[in-house]
Amino acid sequence: MSDAPILQADPKASYLAQKDAIDAAIAGMLGNGRYVLGPEVKAFEEEFARYIGCKHGIGVASGTEALVLALLALDLKPDDYVATVSHTAVATVAAIELAGAKPLLIDIDPATCTIDAAEFARALANPPGRIAAVIPVHLYGLAADLDAILPLARQHGVRVIEDCAQCHGALLHGKKLGSFGDLSAFSFYPTKNLGAIGDGGGVVTNDDALKDRINELREYGWRERYISRIKGMNSRLDELQAAILRVKLPVLDAANGRRQAIAAIYDKGLADTGFALPARRADATHVFHQYVLRTKDRDSLQAALKEAGVGTNIHYPVPVHRQPAYEGRIAMGPRGLGESERAAREVLSLPMYPELTDDQATRTVAAVRKITGR
Ligand SMILES: Cc1ncc(COP(=O)(O)O)c(C=O)c1O
């Protein structure tokens, strides 16, 4: 049994686990002579779309830009609101403003830390303006309440963009997350369940027209080279990242299985401690992008774990509406954002990545129990 420090995330371990295949893919791609939007990107787009169960995949430069492009494709008006949560990566909310719309922040269901559908319904009944779209975030690897959100959105003519940055491979009713919305945005940041070795992102959709529009928007508005049919940007996925993602996609389910096995060690080891442990849903799989427990003593527990050599993280310490760039100027749902603020004070992400060993997970449990005396 080693007592070396335990990292909270370790993207290098994921490279080393497939070093030979990744090195070979990079060598092959370098030899191709196409470095941006070439054959590797095209193949990855097809393979990823097939994996998610959607007709089209579009490789882009990051998860943030996947959201921006998805929003731009919907042709929102400047006064349109896009509903989402405050307890998320700031990118979700930043993307709404980057696309020229206004965020409307809805509180979360404390059990899952995802959008509270009842509060979304109240916001729809009493909107600050036209709510044109909603971005449910499948936070930590578990589905948001799409069973309630999708019919509400349909009823009110609201488009749905799933934020799938943390849920690659997760299922709801046996279908992959990312296949439910009008469009879905993925991040391939290195620590994600499907991670590149640099920035990368993807949009998936079943809609041919939206696919065409995103293809144009991501490259200067071109359909035909050098002719900008619409205003566009540069948000292309490069061949290097696509080649690496093509090596990793076939082992994504196995990697998620390993995350679930680590979560089972945490669940069992912490069951009688009284901490709030991650929620499960009978109709959904949890792919544990993060294993997040909740406790009022979060800060002291985190500091003591650090002393004991166990790395943790907080996803996220400051809700978006409390961040300096947003505070005091963002619309929120009728009942405010109390649960989002409470979550920011209480959540703690334990070490979680597929290469974490059973021994490291068991040591983490032992350290938590020793520190808290539970
Ligand atoms: C929920 C969520 N949305 C969006 C993003 C943005 O992705 P990226 O970092 O690839 O821009 C992330 C990742 O940071 C995320 O976790």
The ligand as a Tripos MOL2 file, in Angstrom:
@<TRIPOS>MOLECULE
LIG
   16    16     1     0     0
SMALL
NO_CHARGES

@<TRIPOS>ATOM
      1 C1        -20.7670   22.0690  -17.5680 C.3       1 LIG1
      2 C2        -19.7250   22.6450  -18.4690 C.ar      1 LIG1
      3 N1        -20.0960   23.3960  -19.5300 N.ar      1 LIG1
      4 C3        -19.2080   23.9210  -20.3860 C.ar      1 LIG1
      5 C4        -17.8490   23.7200  -20.2210 C.ar      1 LIG1
      6 C5        -16.8930   24.4020  -21.1620 C.3       1 LIG1
      7 O1        -16.0470   23.5230  -21.8200 O.3       1 LIG1
      8 P1        -14.5840   23.9910  -22.2950 P.3       1 LIG1
      9 O2        -13.7200   24.0860  -21.0810 O.co2     1 LIG1
     10 O3        -14.1680   22.8950  -23.2240 O.co2     1 LIG1
     11 O4        -14.7340   25.2980  -23.0050 O.co2     1 LIG1
     12 C6        -17.4080   22.9100  -19.1640 C.ar      1 LIG1
     13 C7        -15.9780   22.6110  -18.9480 C.2       1 LIG1
     14 O5        -15.2300   23.3800  -18.4040 O.2       1 LIG1
     15 C8        -18.3630   22.3760  -18.2530 C.ar      1 LIG1
     16 O6        -17.9930   21.6170  -17.2220 O.3       1 LIG1
@<TRIPOS>BOND
     1     1     2 1
     2     2     3 ar
     3     2    15 ar
     4     3     4 ar
     5     4     5 ar
     6     5     6 1
     7     5    12 ar
     8     6     7 1
     9     7     8 1
    10     8     9 2
    11     8    10 1
    12     8    11 1
    13    12    13 1
    14    12    15 ar
    15    13    14 2
    16    15    16 1
@<TRIPOS>SUBSTRUCTURE
     1 LIG1         1 GROUP 0 **** ****
